[in-house]
Amino acid sequence: MNSNLLNAAALVVPNQQLLVNMISRRVKQLARGHRPLIAFVPGMGLADVALTEVIEAKITYELAPAPPKLDDAKVLAFPPIVTKKAA
């Protein structure tokens, strides 16, 4: 893995944990046979390809919305469960 590519990708994705997850998932995809989104030199490692894709904004991330707070959530009342006794 090229440290220059890692530093450049860290500028695009400032959260280190998120960057690691993005790169690892993309490396798995490339290893399974997915096509790279960039032109690359033969012999370039899969991690370097994934980092270059992040740098060139070929892959991005989207954060999931935050779950609602308990104060904002509405409480739903469920009907009682009625069971019939066997005769």
PDB file of N, CA, C and O in Angstrom:
ATOM      1  N   MET A   1       0.850  -1.164   0.000  1.00  0.00           N
ATOM      2  CA  MET A   1       0.000   0.000   0.000  1.00  0.00           C
ATOM      3  C   MET A   1       0.897   1.228   0.000  1.00  0.00           C
ATOM      4  O   MET A   1       1.836   1.327   0.790  1.00  0.00           O
ATOM      5  N   ASN A   2       0.603   2.143  -0.878  1.00  0.00           N
ATOM      6  CA  ASN A   2       1.390   3.353  -1.033  1.00  0.00           C
ATOM      7  C   ASN A   2       0.967   4.384   0.025  1.00  0.00           C
ATOM      8  O   ASN A   2      -0.208   4.737   0.117  1.00  0.00           O
ATOM      9  N   SER A   3       1.918   4.854   0.808  1.00  0.00           N
ATOM     10  CA  SER A   3       1.590   5.805   1.883  1.00  0.00           C
ATOM     11  C   SER A   3       1.151   7.152   1.332  1.00  0.00           C
ATOM     12  O   SER A   3       0.370   7.850   1.979  1.00  0.00           O
ATOM     13  N   ASN A   4       1.633   7.537   0.150  1.00  0.00           N
ATOM     14  CA  ASN A   4       1.202   8.801  -0.456  1.00  0.00           C
ATOM     15  C   ASN A   4      -0.282   8.734  -0.823  1.00  0.00           C
ATOM     16  O   ASN A   4      -1.019   9.702  -0.632  1.00  0.00           O
ATOM     17  N   LEU A   5      -0.709   7.596  -1.345  1.00  0.00           N
ATOM     18  CA  LEU A   5      -2.126   7.425  -1.666  1.00  0.00           C
ATOM     19  C   LEU A   5      -2.968   7.423  -0.397  1.00  0.00           C
ATOM     20  O   LEU A   5      -4.073   7.965  -0.381  1.00  0.00           O
ATOM     21  N   LEU A   6      -2.456   6.824   0.652  1.00  0.00           N
ATOM     22  CA  LEU A   6      -3.182   6.780   1.915  1.00  0.00           C
ATOM     23  C   LEU A   6      -3.367   8.181   2.493  1.00  0.00           C
ATOM     24  O   LEU A   6      -4.444   8.513   2.986  1.00  0.00           O
ATOM     25  N   ASN A   7      -2.333   8.989   2.433  1.00  0.00           N
ATOM     26  CA  ASN A   7      -2.432  10.364   2.935  1.00  0.00           C
ATOM     27  C   ASN A   7      -3.398  11.192   2.095  1.00  0.00           C
ATOM     28  O   ASN A   7      -4.156  11.997   2.638  1.00  0.00           O
ATOM     29  N   ALA A   8      -3.379  11.004   0.784  1.00  0.00           N
ATOM     30  CA  ALA A   8      -4.291  11.750  -0.086  1.00  0.00           C
ATOM     31  C   ALA A   8      -5.736  11.314   0.138  1.00  0.00           C
ATOM     32  O   ALA A   8      -6.641  12.149   0.126  1.00  0.00           O
ATOM     33  N   ALA A   9      -5.961  10.027   0.340  1.00  0.00           N
ATOM     34  CA  ALA A   9      -7.315   9.537   0.601  1.00  0.00           C
ATOM     35  C   ALA A   9      -7.819  10.007   1.965  1.00  0.00           C
ATOM     36  O   ALA A   9      -9.019  10.218   2.144  1.00  0.00           O
ATOM     37  N   ALA A  10      -6.918  10.168   2.916  1.00  0.00           N
ATOM     38  CA  ALA A  10      -7.313  10.655   4.246  1.00  0.00           C
ATOM     39  C   ALA A  10      -7.805  12.095   4.182  1.00  0.00           C
ATOM     40  O   ALA A  10      -8.587  12.519   5.033  1.00  0.00           O
ATOM     41  N   LEU A  11      -7.358  12.849   3.187  1.00  0.00           N
ATOM     42  CA  LEU A  11      -7.863  14.217   3.005  1.00  0.00           C
ATOM     43  C   LEU A  11      -9.282  14.196   2.455  1.00  0.00           C
ATOM     44  O   LEU A  11     -10.076  15.087   2.759  1.00  0.00           O
ATOM     45  N   VAL A  12      -9.610  13.199   1.656  1.00  0.00           N
ATOM     46  CA  VAL A  12     -10.950  13.099   1.075  1.00  0.00           C
ATOM     47  C   VAL A  12     -11.935  12.561   2.100  1.00  0.00           C
ATOM     48  O   VAL A  12     -13.051  13.069   2.217  1.00  0.00           O
ATOM     49  N   VAL A  13     -11.528  11.533   2.847  1.00  0.00           N
ATOM     50  CA  VAL A  13     -12.369  10.935   3.891  1.00  0.00           C
ATOM     51  C   VAL A  13     -11.647  11.136   5.214  1.00  0.00           C
ATOM     52  O   VAL A  13     -10.762  10.349   5.550  1.00  0.00           O
ATOM     53  N   PRO A  14     -11.998  12.168   5.976  1.00  0.00           N
ATOM     54  CA  PRO A  14     -11.245  12.485   7.192  1.00  0.00           C
ATOM     55  C   PRO A  14     -11.408  11.464   8.322  1.00  0.00           C
ATOM     56  O   PRO A  14     -10.533  11.376   9.183  1.00  0.00           O
ATOM     57  N   ASN A  15     -12.487  10.701   8.346  1.00  0.00           N
ATOM     58  CA  ASN A  15     -12.702   9.718   9.396  1.00  0.00           C
ATOM     59  C   ASN A  15     -11.913   8.454   9.045  1.00  0.00           C
ATOM     60  O   ASN A  15     -12.219   7.784   8.059  1.00  0.00           O
ATOM     61  N   GLN A  16     -10.911   8.134   9.839  1.00  0.00           N
ATOM     62  CA  GLN A  16     -10.018   7.023   9.554  1.00  0.00           C
ATOM     63  C   GLN A  16     -10.739   5.672   9.567  1.00  0.00           C
ATOM     64  O   GLN A  16     -10.460   4.816   8.728  1.00  0.00           O
ATOM     65  N   GLN A  17     -11.647   5.480  10.496  1.00  0.00           N
ATOM     66  CA  GLN A  17     -12.379   4.213  10.567  1.00  0.00           C
ATOM     67  C   GLN A  17     -13.263   4.021   9.338  1.00  0.00           C
ATOM     68  O   GLN A  17     -13.366   2.915   8.807  1.00  0.00           O
ATOM     69  N   LEU A  18     -13.889   5.085   8.895  1.00  0.00           N
ATOM     70  CA  LEU A  18     -14.725   5.015   7.708  1.00  0.00           C
ATOM     71  C   LEU A  18     -13.883   4.723   6.470  1.00  0.00           C
ATOM     72  O   LEU A  18     -14.300   3.954   5.603  1.00  0.00           O
ATOM     73  N   LEU A  19     -12.714   5.326   6.382  1.00  0.00           N
ATOM     74  CA  LEU A  19     -11.819   5.086   5.254  1.00  0.00           C
ATOM     75  C   LEU A  19     -11.365   3.624   5.221  1.00  0.00           C
ATOM     76  O   LEU A  19     -11.329   3.011   4.154  1.00  0.00           O
ATOM     77  N   VAL A  20     -11.026   3.072   6.364  1.00  0.00           N
ATOM     78  CA  VAL A  20     -10.609   1.670   6.433  1.00  0.00           C
ATOM     79  C   VAL A  20     -11.741   0.762   5.972  1.00  0.00           C
ATOM     80  O   VAL A  20     -11.505  -0.181   5.217  1.00  0.00           O
ATOM     81  N   ASN A  21     -12.962   1.030   6.412  1.00  0.00           N
ATOM     82  CA  ASN A  21     -14.100   0.213   6.012  1.00  0.00           C
ATOM     83  C   ASN A  21     -14.371   0.322   4.516  1.00  0.00           C
ATOM     84  O   ASN A  21     -14.678  -0.677   3.866  1.00  0.00           O
ATOM     85  N   MET A  22     -14.259   1.532   3.965  1.00  0.00           N
ATOM     86  CA  MET A  22     -14.471   1.721   2.533  1.00  0.00           C
ATOM     87  C   MET A  22     -13.439   0.950   1.721  1.00  0.00           C
ATOM     88  O   MET A  22     -13.784   0.258   0.764  1.00  0.00           O
ATOM     89  N   ILE A  23     -12.184   1.070   2.103  1.00  0.00           N
ATOM     90  CA  ILE A  23     -11.113   0.430   1.348  1.00  0.00           C
ATOM     91  C   ILE A  23     -11.214  -1.085   1.462  1.00  0.00           C
ATOM     92  O   ILE A  23     -11.047  -1.791   0.467  1.00  0.00           O
ATOM     93  N   SER A  24     -11.484  -1.590   2.658  1.00  0.00           N
ATOM     94  CA  SER A  24     -11.559  -3.054   2.818  1.00  0.00           C
ATOM     95  C   SER A  24     -12.718  -3.636   2.022  1.00  0.00           C
ATOM     96  O   SER A  24     -12.582  -4.699   1.417  1.00  0.00           O
ATOM     97  N   ARG A  25     -13.851  -2.954   2.017  1.00  0.00           N
ATOM     98  CA  ARG A  25     -14.994  -3.450   1.244  1.00  0.00           C
ATOM     99  C   ARG A  25     -14.695  -3.412  -0.251  1.00  0.00           C
ATOM    100  O   ARG A  25     -15.044  -4.339  -0.983  1.00  0.00           O
ATOM    101  N   ARG A  26     -14.049  -2.342  -0.699  1.00  0.00           N
ATOM    102  CA  ARG A  26     -13.741  -2.238  -2.130  1.00  0.00           C
ATOM    103  C   ARG A  26     -12.678  -3.260  -2.544  1.00  0.00           C
ATOM    104  O   ARG A  26     -12.753  -3.810  -3.643  1.00  0.00           O
ATOM    105  N   VAL A  27     -11.708  -3.519  -1.695  1.00  0.00           N
ATOM    106  CA  VAL A  27     -10.689  -4.527  -2.001  1.00  0.00           C
ATOM    107  C   VAL A  27     -11.350  -5.902  -2.128  1.00  0.00           C
ATOM    108  O   VAL A  27     -10.994  -6.679  -3.014  1.00  0.00           O
ATOM    109  N   LYS A  28     -12.305  -6.205  -1.252  1.00  0.00           N
ATOM    110  CA  LYS A  28     -13.019  -7.477  -1.352  1.00  0.00           C
ATOM    111  C   LYS A  28     -13.768  -7.572  -2.678  1.00  0.00           C
ATOM    112  O   LYS A  28     -13.775  -8.624  -3.317  1.00  0.00           O
ATOM    113  N   GLN A  29     -14.400  -6.469  -3.090  1.00  0.00           N
ATOM    114  CA  GLN A  29     -15.112  -6.460  -4.364  1.00  0.00           C
ATOM    115  C   GLN A  29     -14.156  -6.685  -5.528  1.00  0.00           C
ATOM    116  O   GLN A  29     -14.447  -7.469  -6.432  1.00  0.00           O
ATOM    117  N   LEU A  30     -13.022  -6.003  -5.510  1.00  0.00           N
ATOM    118  CA  LEU A  30     -12.042  -6.156  -6.585  1.00  0.00           C
ATOM    119  C   LEU A  30     -11.480  -7.573  -6.611  1.00  0.00           C
ATOM    120  O   LEU A  30     -11.236  -8.120  -7.686  1.00  0.00           O
ATOM    121  N   ALA A  31     -11.275  -8.166  -5.449  1.00  0.00           N
ATOM    122  CA  ALA A  31     -10.745  -9.525  -5.379  1.00  0.00           C
ATOM    123  C   ALA A  31     -11.742 -10.536  -5.932  1.00  0.00           C
ATOM    124  O   ALA A  31     -11.347 -11.573  -6.464  1.00  0.00           O
ATOM    125  N   ARG A  32     -13.038 -10.237  -5.808  1.00  0.00           N
ATOM    126  CA  ARG A  32     -14.071 -11.132  -6.341  1.00  0.00           C
ATOM    127  C   ARG A  32     -14.246 -10.992  -7.847  1.00  0.00           C
ATOM    128  O   ARG A  32     -14.959 -11.781  -8.466  1.00  0.00           O
ATOM    129  N   GLY A  33     -13.597  -9.987  -8.442  1.00  0.00           N
ATOM    130  CA  GLY A  33     -13.679  -9.846  -9.888  1.00  0.00           C
ATOM    131  C   GLY A  33     -14.389  -8.612 -10.392  1.00  0.00           C
ATOM    132  O   GLY A  33     -14.560  -8.465 -11.602  1.00  0.00           O
ATOM    133  N   HIS A  34     -14.809  -7.717  -9.513  1.00  0.00           N
ATOM    134  CA  HIS A  34     -15.435  -6.476  -9.962  1.00  0.00           C
ATOM    135  C   HIS A  34     -14.405  -5.644 -10.732  1.00  0.00           C
ATOM    136  O   HIS A  34     -13.211  -5.690 -10.437  1.00  0.00           O
ATOM    137  N   ARG A  35     -14.868  -4.909 -11.688  1.00  0.00           N
ATOM    138  CA  ARG A  35     -13.961  -4.092 -12.495  1.00  0.00           C
ATOM    139  C   ARG A  35     -13.569  -2.826 -11.751  1.00  0.00           C
ATOM    140  O   ARG A  35     -14.395  -2.220 -11.067  1.00  0.00           O
ATOM    141  N   PRO A  36     -12.304  -2.425 -11.883  1.00  0.00           N
ATOM    142  CA  PRO A  36     -11.887  -1.157 -11.277  1.00  0.00           C
ATOM    143  C   PRO A  36     -12.523   0.018 -12.017  1.00  0.00           C
ATOM    144  O   PRO A  36     -12.787  -0.057 -13.217  1.00  0.00           O
ATOM    145  N   LEU A  37     -12.761   1.090 -11.291  1.00  0.00           N
ATOM    146  CA  LEU A  37     -13.380   2.281 -11.869  1.00  0.00           C
ATOM    147  C   LEU A  37     -12.353   3.240 -12.441  1.00  0.00           C
ATOM    148  O   LEU A  37     -12.717   4.297 -12.957  1.00  0.00           O
ATOM    149  N   ILE A  38     -11.092   2.895 -12.361  1.00  0.00           N
ATOM    150  CA  ILE A  38     -10.012   3.736 -12.874  1.00  0.00           C
ATOM    151  C   ILE A  38      -9.104   2.897 -13.757  1.00  0.00           C
ATOM    152  O   ILE A  38      -9.116   1.668 -13.694  1.00  0.00           O
ATOM    153  N   ALA A  39      -8.316   3.581 -14.581  1.00  0.00           N
ATOM    154  CA  ALA A  39      -7.274   2.892 -15.338  1.00  0.00           C
ATOM    155  C   ALA A  39      -6.088   2.713 -14.394  1.00  0.00           C
ATOM    156  O   ALA A  39      -5.690   3.652 -13.705  1.00  0.00           O
ATOM    157  N   PHE A  40      -5.529   1.516 -14.365  1.00  0.00           N
ATOM    158  CA  PHE A  40      -4.428   1.268 -13.443  1.00  0.00           C
ATOM    159  C   PHE A  40      -3.313   0.510 -14.146  1.00  0.00           C
ATOM    160  O   PHE A  40      -3.521  -0.123 -15.180  1.00  0.00           O
ATOM    161  N   VAL A  41      -2.153   0.590 -13.571  1.00  0.00           N
ATOM    162  CA  VAL A  41      -0.971  -0.079 -14.093  1.00  0.00           C
ATOM    163  C   VAL A  41      -1.003  -1.532 -13.635  1.00  0.00           C
ATOM    164  O   VAL A  41      -1.271  -1.792 -12.462  1.00  0.00           O
ATOM    165  N   PRO A  42      -0.738  -2.489 -14.529  1.00  0.00           N
ATOM    166  CA  PRO A  42      -0.674  -3.876 -14.076  1.00  0.00           C
ATOM    167  C   PRO A  42       0.374  -4.031 -12.971  1.00  0.00           C
ATOM    168  O   PRO A  42       1.460  -3.456 -13.041  1.00  0.00           O
ATOM    169  N   GLY A  43       0.036  -4.798 -11.979  1.00  0.00           N
ATOM    170  CA  GLY A  43       0.925  -4.978 -10.842  1.00  0.00           C
ATOM    171  C   GLY A  43       0.585  -4.057  -9.681  1.00  0.00           C
ATOM    172  O   GLY A  43       1.154  -4.188  -8.597  1.00  0.00           O
ATOM    173  N   MET A  44      -0.328  -3.135  -9.896  1.00  0.00           N
ATOM    174  CA  MET A  44      -0.769  -2.232  -8.828  1.00  0.00           C
ATOM    175  C   MET A  44      -1.638  -3.038  -7.865  1.00  0.00           C
ATOM    176  O   MET A  44      -2.505  -3.791  -8.308  1.00  0.00           O
ATOM    177  N   GLY A  45      -1.426  -2.898  -6.581  1.00  0.00           N
ATOM    178  CA  GLY A  45      -2.178  -3.663  -5.592  1.00  0.00           C
ATOM    179  C   GLY A  45      -3.636  -3.247  -5.534  1.00  0.00           C
ATOM    180  O   GLY A  45      -3.997  -2.138  -5.929  1.00  0.00           O
ATOM    181  N   LEU A  46      -4.468  -4.152  -5.034  1.00  0.00           N
ATOM    182  CA  LEU A  46      -5.897  -3.866  -4.946  1.00  0.00           C
ATOM    183  C   LEU A  46      -6.184  -2.710  -3.990  1.00  0.00           C
ATOM    184  O   LEU A  46      -7.083  -1.908  -4.243  1.00  0.00           O
ATOM    185  N   ALA A  47      -5.436  -2.618  -2.906  1.00  0.00           N
ATOM    186  CA  ALA A  47      -5.621  -1.514  -1.961  1.00  0.00           C
ATOM    187  C   ALA A  47      -5.261  -0.180  -2.620  1.00  0.00           C
ATOM    188  O   ALA A  47      -5.929   0.827  -2.383  1.00  0.00           O
ATOM    189  N   ASP A  48      -4.208  -0.167  -3.447  1.00  0.00           N
ATOM    190  CA  ASP A  48      -3.827   1.054  -4.151  1.00  0.00           C
ATOM    191  C   ASP A  48      -4.893   1.464  -5.159  1.00  0.00           C
ATOM    192  O   ASP A  48      -5.157   2.653  -5.341  1.00  0.00           O
ATOM    193  N   VAL A  49      -5.507   0.480  -5.814  1.00  0.00           N
ATOM    194  CA  VAL A  49      -6.591   0.779  -6.749  1.00  0.00           C
ATOM    195  C   VAL A  49      -7.761   1.388  -5.991  1.00  0.00           C
ATOM    196  O   VAL A  49      -8.334   2.384  -6.432  1.00  0.00           O
ATOM    197  N   ALA A  50      -8.122   0.799  -4.855  1.00  0.00           N
ATOM    198  CA  ALA A  50      -9.238   1.307  -4.051  1.00  0.00           C
ATOM    199  C   ALA A  50      -8.948   2.709  -3.524  1.00  0.00           C
ATOM    200  O   ALA A  50      -9.826   3.571  -3.530  1.00  0.00           O
ATOM    201  N   LEU A  51      -7.723   2.936  -3.070  1.00  0.00           N
ATOM    202  CA  LEU A  51      -7.362   4.274  -2.578  1.00  0.00           C
ATOM    203  C   LEU A  51      -7.426   5.304  -3.701  1.00  0.00           C
ATOM    204  O   LEU A  51      -7.885   6.426  -3.486  1.00  0.00           O
ATOM    205  N   THR A  52      -6.973   4.937  -4.886  1.00  0.00           N
ATOM    206  CA  THR A  52      -7.023   5.856  -6.023  1.00  0.00           C
ATOM    207  C   THR A  52      -8.461   6.155  -6.410  1.00  0.00           C
ATOM    208  O   THR A  52      -8.770   7.281  -6.799  1.00  0.00           O
ATOM    209  N   GLU A  53      -9.339   5.178  -6.312  1.00  0.00           N
ATOM    210  CA  GLU A  53     -10.755   5.418  -6.600  1.00  0.00           C
ATOM    211  C   GLU A  53     -11.347   6.411  -5.604  1.00  0.00           C
ATOM    212  O   GLU A  53     -12.169   7.244  -5.983  1.00  0.00           O
ATOM    213  N   VAL A  54     -10.946   6.336  -4.354  1.00  0.00           N
ATOM    214  CA  VAL A  54     -11.425   7.292  -3.355  1.00  0.00           C
ATOM    215  C   VAL A  54     -10.886   8.683  -3.660  1.00  0.00           C
ATOM    216  O   VAL A  54     -11.623   9.667  -3.591  1.00  0.00           O
ATOM    217  N   ILE A  55      -9.610   8.767  -3.994  1.00  0.00           N
ATOM    218  CA  ILE A  55      -8.985  10.066  -4.272  1.00  0.00           C
ATOM    219  C   ILE A  55      -9.647  10.735  -5.464  1.00  0.00           C
ATOM    220  O   ILE A  55      -9.886  11.943  -5.445  1.00  0.00           O
ATOM    221  N   GLU A  56      -9.948   9.961  -6.503  1.00  0.00           N
ATOM    222  CA  GLU A  56     -10.555  10.516  -7.711  1.00  0.00           C
ATOM    223  C   GLU A  56     -12.076  10.623  -7.604  1.00  0.00           C
ATOM    224  O   GLU A  56     -12.742  10.914  -8.598  1.00  0.00           O
ATOM    225  N   ALA A  57     -12.626  10.394  -6.428  1.00  0.00           N
ATOM    226  CA  ALA A  57     -14.060  10.508  -6.141  1.00  0.00           C
ATOM    227  C   ALA A  57     -14.895   9.576  -7.009  1.00  0.00           C
ATOM    228  O   ALA A  57     -16.019   9.916  -7.380  1.00  0.00           O
ATOM    229  N   LYS A  58     -14.359   8.414  -7.335  1.00  0.00           N
ATOM    230  CA  LYS A  58     -15.125   7.410  -8.067  1.00  0.00           C
ATOM    231  C   LYS A  58     -16.018   6.626  -7.114  1.00  0.00           C
ATOM    232  O   LYS A  58     -17.064   6.117  -7.518  1.00  0.00           O
ATOM    233  N   ILE A  59     -15.610   6.527  -5.851  1.00  0.00           N
ATOM    234  CA  ILE A  59     -16.463   5.932  -4.829  1.00  0.00           C
ATOM    235  C   ILE A  59     -16.573   6.930  -3.682  1.00  0.00           C
ATOM    236  O   ILE A  59     -15.605   7.604  -3.330  1.00  0.00           O
ATOM    237  N   THR A  60     -17.746   7.010  -3.118  1.00  0.00           N
ATOM    238  CA  THR A  60     -18.003   7.939  -2.018  1.00  0.00           C
ATOM    239  C   THR A  60     -18.723   7.183  -0.908  1.00  0.00           C
ATOM    240  O   THR A  60     -18.932   5.973  -1.000  1.00  0.00           O
ATOM    241  N   TYR A  61     -19.092   7.895   0.120  1.00  0.00           N
ATOM    242  CA  TYR A  61     -19.804   7.285   1.235  1.00  0.00           C
ATOM    243  C   TYR A  61     -20.994   8.147   1.583  1.00  0.00           C
ATOM    244  O   TYR A  61     -21.049   9.334   1.263  1.00  0.00           O
ATOM    245  N   GLU A  62     -21.941   7.520   2.244  1.00  0.00           N
ATOM    246  CA  GLU A  62     -23.127   8.221   2.707  1.00  0.00           C
ATOM    247  C   GLU A  62     -23.410   7.737   4.120  1.00  0.00           C
ATOM    248  O   GLU A  62     -23.548   6.536   4.350  1.00  0.00           O
ATOM    249  N   LEU A  63     -23.495   8.645   5.048  1.00  0.00           N
ATOM    250  CA  LEU A  63     -23.763   8.280   6.436  1.00  0.00           C
ATOM    251  C   LEU A  63     -25.251   8.024   6.619  1.00  0.00           C
ATOM    252  O   LEU A  63     -26.085   8.726   6.047  1.00  0.00           O
ATOM    253  N   ALA A  64     -25.573   7.034   7.405  1.00  0.00           N
ATOM    254  CA  ALA A  64     -26.964   6.721   7.703  1.00  0.00           C
ATOM    255  C   ALA A  64     -27.525   7.806   8.619  1.00  0.00           C
ATOM    256  O   ALA A  64     -26.795   8.363   9.439  1.00  0.00           O
ATOM    257  N   PRO A  65     -28.813   8.109   8.484  1.00  0.00           N
ATOM    258  CA  PRO A  65     -29.393   9.120   9.380  1.00  0.00           C
ATOM    259  C   PRO A  65     -29.357   8.635  10.821  1.00  0.00           C
ATOM    260  O   PRO A  65     -29.453   7.439  11.095  1.00  0.00           O
ATOM    261  N   ALA A  66     -29.219   9.566  11.710  1.00  0.00           N
ATOM    262  CA  ALA A  66     -29.166   9.238  13.135  1.00  0.00           C
ATOM    263  C   ALA A  66     -30.532   8.719  13.587  1.00  0.00           C
ATOM    264  O   ALA A  66     -31.561   9.229  13.143  1.00  0.00           O
ATOM    265  N   PRO A  67     -30.553   7.731  14.448  1.00  0.00           N
ATOM    266  CA  PRO A  67     -31.844   7.231  14.938  1.00  0.00           C
ATOM    267  C   PRO A  67     -32.525   8.298  15.784  1.00  0.00           C
ATOM    268  O   PRO A  67     -31.850   9.113  16.412  1.00  0.00           O
ATOM    269  N   PRO A  68     -33.849   8.302  15.806  1.00  0.00           N
ATOM    270  CA  PRO A  68     -34.550   9.316  16.605  1.00  0.00           C
ATOM    271  C   PRO A  68     -34.296   9.110  18.091  1.00  0.00           C
ATOM    272  O   PRO A  68     -34.079   7.993  18.562  1.00  0.00           O
ATOM    273  N   LYS A  69     -34.329  10.213  18.803  1.00  0.00           N
ATOM    274  CA  LYS A  69     -34.156  10.142  20.250  1.00  0.00           C
ATOM    275  C   LYS A  69     -35.407   9.529  20.872  1.00  0.00           C
ATOM    276  O   LYS A  69     -36.486   9.572  20.281  1.00  0.00           O
ATOM    277  N   LEU A  70     -35.259   8.963  22.056  1.00  0.00           N
ATOM    278  CA  LEU A  70     -36.397   8.330  22.720  1.00  0.00           C
ATOM    279  C   LEU A  70     -37.478   9.347  23.063  1.00  0.00           C
ATOM    280  O   LEU A  70     -38.660   9.003  23.084  1.00  0.00           O
ATOM    281  N   ASP A  71     -37.095  10.590  23.333  1.00  0.00           N
ATOM    282  CA  ASP A  71     -38.072  11.622  23.662  1.00  0.00           C
ATOM    283  C   ASP A  71     -38.942  11.942  22.451  1.00  0.00           C
ATOM    284  O   ASP A  71     -40.121  12.261  22.605  1.00  0.00           O
ATOM    285  N   ASP A  72     -38.367  11.858  21.235  1.00  0.00           N
ATOM    286  CA  ASP A  72     -39.082  12.207  20.024  1.00  0.00           C
ATOM    287  C   ASP A  72     -39.914  11.043  19.487  1.00  0.00           C
ATOM    288  O   ASP A  72     -40.809  11.247  18.667  1.00  0.00           O
ATOM    289  N   ALA A  73     -39.626   9.841  19.938  1.00  0.00           N
ATOM    290  CA  ALA A  73     -40.320   8.669  19.420  1.00  0.00           C
ATOM    291  C   ALA A  73     -41.719   8.584  20.021  1.00  0.00           C
ATOM    292  O   ALA A  73     -41.934   8.923  21.185  1.00  0.00           O
ATOM    293  N   LYS A  74     -42.646   8.133  19.220  1.00  0.00           N
ATOM    294  CA  LYS A  74     -44.007   7.963  19.695  1.00  0.00           C
ATOM    295  C   LYS A  74     -44.160   6.533  20.202  1.00  0.00           C
ATOM    296  O   LYS A  74     -43.618   5.593  19.621  1.00  0.00           O
ATOM    297  N   VAL A  75     -44.898   6.387  21.281  1.00  0.00           N
ATOM    298  CA  VAL A  75     -45.132   5.069  21.861  1.00  0.00           C
ATOM    299  C   VAL A  75     -46.431   4.535  21.281  1.00  0.00           C
ATOM    300  O   VAL A  75     -47.472   5.190  21.343  1.00  0.00           O
ATOM    301  N   LEU A  76     -46.356   3.343  20.718  1.00  0.00           N
ATOM    302  CA  LEU A  76     -47.545   2.718  20.155  1.00  0.00           C
ATOM    303  C   LEU A  76     -48.085   1.689  21.138  1.00  0.00           C
ATOM    304  O   LEU A  76     -47.333   0.907  21.721  1.00  0.00           O
ATOM    305  N   ALA A  77     -49.409   1.704  21.310  1.00  0.00           N
ATOM    306  CA  ALA A  77     -50.046   0.735  22.192  1.00  0.00           C
ATOM    307  C   ALA A  77     -50.512  -0.454  21.355  1.00  0.00           C
ATOM    308  O   ALA A  77     -51.251  -0.281  20.385  1.00  0.00           O
ATOM    309  N   PHE A  78     -50.092  -1.633  21.720  1.00  0.00           N
ATOM    310  CA  PHE A  78     -50.506  -2.828  21.015  1.00  0.00           C
ATOM    311  C   PHE A  78     -51.713  -3.422  21.710  1.00  0.00           C
ATOM    312  O   PHE A  78     -51.827  -3.339  22.933  1.00  0.00           O
ATOM    313  N   PRO A  79     -52.628  -4.029  20.938  1.00  0.00           N
ATOM    314  CA  PRO A  79     -53.787  -4.655  21.594  1.00  0.00           C
ATOM    315  C   PRO A  79     -53.349  -5.865  22.392  1.00  0.00           C
ATOM    316  O   PRO A  79     -52.346  -6.494  22.056  1.00  0.00           O
ATOM    317  N   PRO A  80     -54.074  -6.202  23.432  1.00  0.00           N
ATOM    318  CA  PRO A  80     -53.698  -7.352  24.253  1.00  0.00           C
ATOM    319  C   PRO A  80     -53.871  -8.634  23.453  1.00  0.00           C
ATOM    320  O   PRO A  80     -54.722  -8.719  22.568  1.00  0.00           O
ATOM    321  N   ILE A  81     -53.049  -9.631  23.777  1.00  0.00           N
ATOM    322  CA  ILE A  81     -53.130 -10.939  23.123  1.00  0.00           C
ATOM    323  C   ILE A  81     -54.163 -11.776  23.866  1.00  0.00           C
ATOM    324  O   ILE A  81     -54.063 -11.977  25.076  1.00  0.00           O
ATOM    325  N   VAL A  82     -55.139 -12.252  23.137  1.00  0.00           N
ATOM    326  CA  VAL A  82     -56.205 -13.060  23.726  1.00  0.00           C
ATOM    327  C   VAL A  82     -56.010 -14.485  23.259  1.00  0.00           C
ATOM    328  O   VAL A  82     -55.940 -14.744  22.057  1.00  0.00           O
ATOM    329  N   THR A  83     -55.924 -15.406  24.191  1.00  0.00           N
ATOM    330  CA  THR A  83     -55.800 -16.823  23.843  1.00  0.00           C
ATOM    331  C   THR A  83     -57.057 -17.555  24.274  1.00  0.00           C
ATOM    332  O   THR A  83     -57.652 -17.255  25.309  1.00  0.00           O
ATOM    333  N   LYS A  84     -57.441 -18.514  23.465  1.00  0.00           N
ATOM    334  CA  LYS A  84     -58.639 -19.305  23.793  1.00  0.00           C
ATOM    335  C   LYS A  84     -58.192 -20.561  24.507  1.00  0.00           C
ATOM    336  O   LYS A  84     -57.212 -21.201  24.127  1.00  0.00           O
ATOM    337  N   LYS A  85     -58.928 -20.898  25.546  1.00  0.00           N
ATOM    338  CA  LYS A  85     -58.630 -22.119  26.291  1.00  0.00           C
ATOM    339  C   LYS A  85     -59.230 -23.310  25.574  1.00  0.00           C
ATOM    340  O   LYS A  85     -60.314 -23.227  24.996  1.00  0.00           O
ATOM    341  N   ALA A  86     -58.505 -24.426  25.620  1.00  0.00           N
ATOM    342  CA  ALA A  86     -59.025 -25.651  24.985  1.00  0.00           C
ATOM    343  C   ALA A  86     -60.184 -26.199  25.814  1.00  0.00           C
ATOM    344  O   ALA A  86     -60.134 -26.183  27.043  1.00  0.00           O
ATOM    345  N   ALA A  87     -61.221 -26.682  25.143  1.00  0.00           N
ATOM    346  CA  ALA A  87     -62.392 -27.182  25.854  1.00  0.00           C
ATOM    347  C   ALA A  87     -62.275 -28.616  26.246  1.00  0.00           C
ATOM    348  O   ALA A  87     -63.193 -29.166  26.853  1.00  0.00           O
TER     349      ALA A  87
END
